Amino acid sequence: MAMRFGLLVPHFGVEADQDLLIEGARLADRLGFDSLWVRDHLVFHPHGMEGTDRTFIEPFVTLTYLAGVTERIGLGAATIIPFRHPINMAYSVASMSWMTRRRFDLGIGAGNFQHEFDVIGQGDLKRPDLMKEQTLIAKKLWTGESVEWHSDQYDFDDVDLKPQPVYPVPVWWGGATPASARLAVDFCDGWLPGRITFPTYEARVAKIREMTAEQGKPMIMAGAVPVTSIDSSFEAATSRMNVPGLIKNANAQKFWLKPEGGEFTRIEELDGSILAGSPDDIVRGVQRYQEIGCDLLIFDFRMRFPDWLEQIEILARDVLPRVGEPAPVGA
């Protein structure tokens, strides 16, 4: 299966802008990208590496609107977190699928910020278990059958959703930890970490292959969301990135494989979690992902949103034709 290529859209932070979203989505659609992707938060407190602006536009609203101004491009979320009731989550996905007639990939995860769940009285819940239960309920509802469910968290009967999603909804578990890989194998179609270094990614994919083989399952899909910056050189590309913030964030990742010194000190050590440099450098990074077994690569230009349109054009013109799909159309 050829690798698919998606784009994270600027629906958060200081660069969130209606016109930029529309123009970028239309450009990505015209250039043949596979999908547009959003994040999910209830209370958005930015990571230190991405500034302090708390602007955040609701993901299902964003995707539905962008589908309305484009022709064919698919949609994706990485990752939806479990602050919604599962009926509400299933309802939003099904309604968006029906309204947009687009394929949708659902990334799910437990969420990183305790505060988001404290504010709605869910701070003491085991969120991975909660997300798994929500997804199992949603999958049943998307079949159109009448669903009955009784657990400590959810208790209902005689619930059905019409219409169902227009296309099947692949579910990806987000996160870079060993536990996230196990959960992906357990009940998902794919595993979708965000930022992750190549050594860690390689180790996780190898473990996923081992676990699926042990369980007699086919290999699930694997994806990644590297922070990306394209310029004339690695130095020029990383000068546009918050290097101290990225290194600090990397050292906070308990389950990443660390360099020999025990901590990250140089931006070069984050290879894979970032793709930075000239088009040739980006090609080599994409090819490395392909060699490891990545099926879906979502380019995260959050540090280049001020020149997002130009970054998309360079990616489509100078990188993607050299690594397979997509073939630009109508450029």
ROFIZA-929009 format. One record per residue (C-alpha): chain; x, y, z; residue number from 1. Coordinates in steps of 0.05 Angstrom, whole numbers, plus 32768, in hexadecimal, padded with zeros to 4 digits. Example, Ala and Ser with C-alpha at 12.3 -4.5 7.8 and 13.67 -1.06 7.14 Angstrom:
<recs>
(A; (80F6; 7FA6; 809C); 1)
(A; (8111; 7FEB; 808F); 2)
</recs>
This chain:
<recs>
(A; (8000; 8000; 8000); 1)
(A; (801C; 8044; 7FEC); 2)
(A; (8029; 8076; 8023); 3)
(A; (7FF3; 80AA; 802C); 4)
(A; (8003; 80F3; 8039); 5)
(A; (7FDB; 8123; 8064); 6)
(A; (7FE2; 8169; 8080); 7)
(A; (7FD3; 8185; 80C5); 8)
(A; (7FAA; 81C4; 80BB); 9)
(A; (7FB2; 8207; 80E1); 10)
(A; (7F73; 8204; 810C); 11)
(A; (7F98; 8216; 814C); 12)
(A; (7FC9; 8249; 8167); 13)
(A; (7FDA; 828F; 8150); 14)
(A; (7FD9; 827C; 8106); 15)
(A; (7F92; 825F; 8107); 16)
(A; (7F6F; 8285; 80CF); 17)
(A; (7F31; 8277; 80A5); 18)
(A; (7F4F; 828E; 8063); 19)
(A; (7F90; 8268; 806E); 20)
(A; (7F69; 8228; 807E); 21)
(A; (7F3F; 822F; 803F); 22)
(A; (7F78; 8240; 8011); 23)
(A; (7FA6; 820A; 802D); 24)
(A; (7F6F; 81D5; 802A); 25)
(A; (7F5F; 81E6; 7FE1); 26)
(A; (7FA9; 81E5; 7FCF); 27)
(A; (7FB3; 81A1; 7FF0); 28)
(A; (7F76; 8186; 7FCD); 29)
(A; (7F8E; 819F; 7F89); 30)
(A; (7FD4; 8184; 7F94); 31)
(A; (7FBA; 813E; 7FA3); 32)
(A; (7FC7; 8137; 7FEE); 33)
(A; (7FA0; 80FE; 800F); 34)
(A; (7F83; 8121; 804B); 35)
(A; (7F7C; 815D; 8079); 36)
(A; (7F87; 8152; 80C4); 37)
(A; (7F73; 8173; 8105); 38)
(A; (7F84; 816E; 814F); 39)
(A; (7F53; 8169; 8189); 40)
(A; (7F4F; 818F; 81CB); 41)
(A; (7F19; 81A5; 81FA); 42)
(A; (7F45; 81D6; 821F); 43)
(A; (7F81; 81E9; 81F4); 44)
(A; (7FC1; 81F8; 8219); 45)
(A; (7FF7; 81F7; 81E4); 46)
(A; (8036; 81CD; 81EA); 47)
(A; (8070; 81F9; 81FE); 48)
(A; (808F; 81F1; 81B9); 49)
(A; (8053; 8210; 8196); 50)
(A; (804A; 8252; 81BA); 51)
(A; (8014; 826B; 81E8); 52)
(A; (7FD8; 827D; 81BC); 53)
(A; (7F9C; 8253; 81D2); 54)
(A; (7F72; 825A; 8193); 55)
(A; (7F55; 8216; 8180); 56)
(A; (7F1D; 8207; 814F); 57)
(A; (7EF2; 81C9; 815A); 58)
(A; (7F0B; 8190; 812E); 59)
(A; (7ECA; 8175; 8111); 60)
(A; (7EB3; 81BB; 8100); 61)
(A; (7EF6; 81C9; 80DE); 62)
(A; (7EF6; 818A; 80B5); 63)
(A; (7EAE; 8190; 809F); 64)
(A; (7EB9; 81D8; 8089); 65)
(A; (7EF9; 81C7; 8062); 66)
(A; (7ED5; 818E; 803F); 67)
(A; (7EA2; 81C1; 8027); 68)
(A; (7ED8; 81EB; 8005); 69)
(A; (7EFE; 81B1; 7FE5); 70)
(A; (7EEE; 817C; 7FB2); 71)
(A; (7F0A; 8138; 7FC7); 72)
(A; (7F3E; 813A; 7FFE); 73)
(A; (7F34; 810B; 8039); 74)
(A; (7F2F; 811F; 8082); 75)
(A; (7F51; 8108; 80C2); 76)
(A; (7F57; 8117; 810C); 77)
(A; (7F95; 8108; 8136); 78)
(A; (7F80; 80FF; 816B); 79)
(A; (7F39; 8102; 8186); 80)
(A; (7F3B; 80FF; 81D2); 81)
(A; (7F06; 80E2; 8201); 82)
(A; (7EE2; 811F; 821D); 83)
(A; (7EA4; 8112; 81F2); 84)
(A; (7E6E; 80E0; 8201); 85)
(A; (7E77; 80A6; 81CF); 86)
(A; (7E32; 80B1; 81B1); 87)
(A; (7E44; 80F9; 81A4); 88)
(A; (7E88; 80E6; 8186); 89)
(A; (7E68; 80B1; 8159); 90)
(A; (7E31; 80E3; 8145); 91)
(A; (7E64; 8119; 8132); 92)
(A; (7E8D; 80E8; 8107); 93)
(A; (7E50; 80CB; 80E4); 94)
(A; (7E31; 810F; 80D7); 95)
(A; (7E73; 812A; 80BC); 96)
(A; (7E7C; 80ED; 808F); 97)
(A; (7E35; 80F3; 8074); 98)
(A; (7E39; 813E; 8069); 99)
(A; (7E7D; 8140; 8048); 100)
(A; (7E7C; 80FD; 8023); 101)
(A; (7EC6; 80F8; 8033); 102)
(A; (7EF1; 80C1; 804F); 103)
(A; (7F04; 80CD; 8097); 104)
(A; (7F3C; 80AF; 80C1); 105)
(A; (7F30; 80B1; 810C); 106)
(A; (7F6D; 80B7; 8138); 107)
(A; (7F5D; 80AD; 8182); 108)
(A; (7F85; 80B4; 81C1); 109)
(A; (7F82; 80BF; 820C); 110)
(A; (7F97; 8109; 820A); 111)
(A; (7FD5; 8128; 8229); 112)
(A; (7FB9; 815D; 8257); 113)
(A; (7F99; 814B; 8299); 114)
(A; (7F7A; 8191; 829E); 115)
(A; (7F4C; 8183; 8262); 116)
(A; (7F2B; 814B; 8288); 117)
(A; (7F2C; 816A; 82CD); 118)
(A; (7F00; 81A4; 82B4); 119)
(A; (7EC8; 8173; 82A1); 120)
(A; (7ECE; 8147; 82DE); 121)
(A; (7EF1; 810D; 82BB); 122)
(A; (7F36; 8116; 82D7); 123)
(A; (7F35; 80D5; 82FF); 124)
(A; (7F21; 80A9; 82C4); 125)
(A; (7F51; 807A; 82A1); 126)
(A; (7F50; 809C; 825E); 127)
(A; (7F6E; 8065; 8232); 128)
(A; (7F37; 8036; 824B); 129)
(A; (7F04; 806D; 8241); 130)
(A; (7F1A; 807A; 81F9); 131)
(A; (7F19; 8030; 81E9); 132)
(A; (7ED3; 8029; 8203); 133)
(A; (7EBB; 8067; 81DE); 134)
(A; (7ED8; 804D; 819D); 135)
(A; (7EB9; 8008; 81A4); 136)
(A; (7E75; 8029; 81B0); 137)
(A; (7E7F; 8057; 8174); 138)
(A; (7E92; 801D; 8146); 139)
(A; (7E51; 7FF9; 815A); 140)
(A; (7E28; 8037; 814D); 141)
(A; (7E47; 8041; 8109); 142)
(A; (7E2B; 7FFF; 80F2); 143)
(A; (7DE4; 801B; 80F9); 144)
(A; (7DCE; 7FE5; 8129); 145)
(A; (7DAA; 7FF5; 816A); 146)
(A; (7DDD; 7FF6; 81A1); 147)
(A; (7DD7; 7FE4; 81EB); 148)
(A; (7E11; 7FF0; 8219); 149)
(A; (7E1A; 7FE7; 8264); 150)
(A; (7E5A; 7FF7; 8288); 151)
(A; (7E73; 8020; 82C3); 152)
(A; (7E7B; 805C; 8296); 153)
(A; (7E43; 8056; 8263); 154)
(A; (7DFE; 8039; 826A); 155)
(A; (7DCA; 803D; 8232); 156)
(A; (7D9F; 8014; 8203); 157)
(A; (7D77; 801D; 81C3); 158)
(A; (7DA7; 804E; 81A3); 159)
(A; (7DB5; 8050; 8158); 160)
(A; (7DD2; 8082; 8129); 161)
(A; (7DB8; 8092; 80E3); 162)
(A; (7DD9; 809D; 80B4); 163)
(A; (7E19; 8075; 80BC); 164)
(A; (7E5C; 808F; 80A3); 165)
(A; (7E5F; 808E; 8057); 166)
(A; (7EA2; 8069; 8058); 167)
(A; (7EC0; 803A; 808C); 168)
(A; (7EE6; 8061; 80C2); 169)
(A; (7F2D; 8048; 80CF); 170)
(A; (7F40; 8052; 8118); 171)
(A; (7F88; 8062; 812B); 172)
(A; (7FA2; 8063; 8172); 173)
(A; (7FCE; 80A0; 817E); 174)
(A; (800B; 80A4; 81AB); 175)
(A; (8054; 808F; 81A9); 176)
(A; (8056; 8063; 81E7); 177)
(A; (805A; 8017; 81E8); 178)
(A; (8014; 8017; 8206); 179)
(A; (7FF9; 803D; 81CB); 180)
(A; (8016; 8009; 819B); 181)
(A; (7FF5; 7FD1; 81C4); 182)
(A; (7FB2; 7FF5; 81C3); 183)
(A; (7FB7; 8000; 8178); 184)
(A; (7FC2; 7FB6; 816D); 185)
(A; (7F8B; 7FA5; 819F); 186)
(A; (7F50; 7FC6; 817C); 187)
(A; (7F66; 7FF9; 8147); 188)
(A; (7F76; 7FFA; 80FD); 189)
(A; (7FB5; 8022; 8105); 190)
(A; (7FE7; 8043; 8134); 191)
(A; (7FF3; 808E; 812C); 192)
(A; (8027; 80AE; 8159); 193)
(A; (8034; 80F8; 8152); 194)
(A; (807C; 810D; 8158); 195)
(A; (80AA; 80D1; 815F); 196)
(A; (80F3; 80C6; 8150); 197)
(A; (8108; 8093; 811C); 198)
(A; (8129; 8062; 814E); 199)
(A; (80EA; 8063; 817A); 200)
(A; (80BC; 805C; 813E); 201)
(A; (80E4; 8021; 8123); 202)
(A; (80E1; 7FFE; 8166); 203)
(A; (8096; 8009; 816D); 204)
(A; (8086; 7FF1; 8126); 205)
(A; (80B0; 7FB2; 8132); 206)
(A; (808A; 7FA5; 8172); 207)
(A; (8047; 7FAF; 814F); 208)
(A; (805C; 7F7C; 811A); 209)
(A; (806E; 7F4C; 8151); 210)
(A; (802D; 7F56; 8177); 211)
(A; (8001; 7F4F; 813A); 212)
(A; (8025; 7F0F; 8125); 213)
(A; (801D; 7EF2; 816C); 214)
(A; (7FD2; 7F01; 816A); 215)
(A; (7FCA; 7EE6; 8123); 216)
(A; (7FB4; 7F2A; 8109); 217)
(A; (7FC9; 7F4E; 80CA); 218)
(A; (7FFA; 7F87; 80D4); 219)
(A; (7FD5; 7FC7; 80E5); 220)
(A; (7FE4; 800A; 80C4); 221)
(A; (8019; 8039; 80DF); 222)
(A; (801D; 8084; 80D9); 223)
(A; (8043; 80C0; 80F3); 224)
(A; (803C; 810C; 80FA); 225)
(A; (8081; 812C; 80F6); 226)
(A; (808A; 8177; 8101); 227)
(A; (80A3; 818D; 80BC); 228)
(A; (80CA; 81C9; 80A2); 229)
(A; (80E4; 81CE; 805A); 230)
(A; (8119; 8201; 8047); 231)
(A; (815B; 8208; 8022); 232)
(A; (8181; 81E0; 8057); 233)
(A; (8179; 81BD; 809A); 234)
(A; (8194; 81FA; 80BD); 235)
(A; (8163; 8229; 809A); 236)
(A; (8129; 81F9; 80A7); 237)
(A; (8137; 81F0; 80F1); 238)
(A; (8142; 823B; 80FA); 239)
(A; (80F7; 8241; 80EE); 240)
(A; (80E8; 820F; 8125); 241)
(A; (80E6; 8216; 8171); 242)
(A; (8124; 81EA; 817B); 243)
(A; (8129; 81F2; 81C8); 244)
(A; (80DF; 81E3; 81CE); 245)
(A; (80E4; 81A5; 81A2); 246)
(A; (8120; 818B; 81C9); 247)
(A; (80FD; 8197; 820C); 248)
(A; (80BF; 8174; 81F3); 249)
(A; (80E9; 8139; 81DA); 250)
(A; (810A; 8131; 821E); 251)
(A; (80C5; 812F; 823E); 252)
(A; (80B3; 80F1; 8214); 253)
(A; (80BE; 80B9; 8246); 254)
(A; (80B8; 8081; 8213); 255)
(A; (80E3; 809B; 81DA); 256)
(A; (8126; 8078; 81D1); 257)
(A; (815A; 80AA; 81E9); 258)
(A; (819F; 80BA; 81CB); 259)
(A; (81DD; 809B; 81EA); 260)
(A; (81E4; 80D6; 8219); 261)
(A; (81A0; 80C9; 8237); 262)
(A; (817E; 8108; 8220); 263)
(A; (8172; 8130; 81E0); 264)
(A; (81A1; 816C; 81D9); 265)
(A; (81A3; 8179; 818E); 266)
(A; (816B; 8182; 815C); 267)
(A; (818C; 814E; 812E); 268)
(A; (817B; 8119; 8163); 269)
(A; (8131; 8125; 8157); 270)
(A; (8133; 8109; 8110); 271)
(A; (80F0; 80EB; 8100); 272)
(A; (80CA; 8114; 8133); 273)
(A; (80DD; 814D; 8106); 274)
(A; (80E9; 814E; 80BB); 275)
(A; (8112; 818B; 80AC); 276)
(A; (8141; 81A3; 8075); 277)
(A; (8143; 81A8; 802A); 278)
(A; (8113; 8181; 7FFE); 279)
(A; (814A; 814C; 7FF8); 280)
(A; (814C; 8146; 8044); 281)
(A; (8100; 813F; 8048); 282)
(A; (8101; 8109; 8011); 283)
(A; (8134; 80E1; 803A); 284)
(A; (8108; 80E8; 8078); 285)
(A; (80CA; 80D0; 8054); 286)
(A; (80F0; 8096; 8036); 287)
(A; (8108; 8082; 807B); 288)
(A; (80C0; 8081; 8093); 289)
(A; (80AE; 8057; 8056); 290)
(A; (80E6; 8026; 8065); 291)
(A; (80CF; 801C; 80AC); 292)
(A; (8087; 800F; 8095); 293)
(A; (8061; 8050; 809B); 294)
(A; (801E; 8051; 8076); 295)
(A; (8008; 8098; 8086); 296)
(A; (8033; 80D6; 808E); 297)
(A; (8012; 8116; 80A6); 298)
(A; (803E; 8153; 809D); 299)
(A; (8039; 8182; 80D9); 300)
(A; (804D; 81C8; 80C2); 301)
(A; (8037; 81EA; 8102); 302)
(A; (807A; 820E; 8106); 303)
(A; (8073; 8224; 80BE); 304)
(A; (802A; 8239; 80BD); 305)
(A; (803E; 8281; 80AB); 306)
(A; (8055; 8265; 8068); 307)
(A; (8029; 8227; 8067); 308)
(A; (8013; 822F; 801F); 309)
(A; (805A; 8233; 8006); 310)
(A; (806E; 81F6; 8030); 311)
(A; (8035; 81CE; 8012); 312)
(A; (804A; 81E1; 7FCB); 313)
(A; (8093; 81CF; 7FD7); 314)
(A; (807F; 818D; 7FF6); 315)
(A; (8052; 817B; 7FBB); 316)
(A; (8083; 8192; 7F86); 317)
(A; (80C7; 817E; 7FA1); 318)
(A; (80BC; 8145; 7FD2); 319)
(A; (807E; 811A; 7FC6); 320)
(A; (808A; 810A; 7F7C); 321)
(A; (80CC; 80EA; 7F92); 322)
(A; (80AD; 80BD; 7FC7); 323)
(A; (806E; 80A3; 7FA4); 324)
(A; (8029; 80BD; 7FB2); 325)
(A; (8008; 80EC; 7FAA); 326)
(A; (800F; 80FF; 7F61); 327)
(A; (8000; 8149; 7F5C); 328)
(A; (7FC2; 8158; 7F33); 329)
(A; (7FAC; 819B; 7F18); 330)
(A; (7FE9; 81BF; 7F34); 331)
</recs>
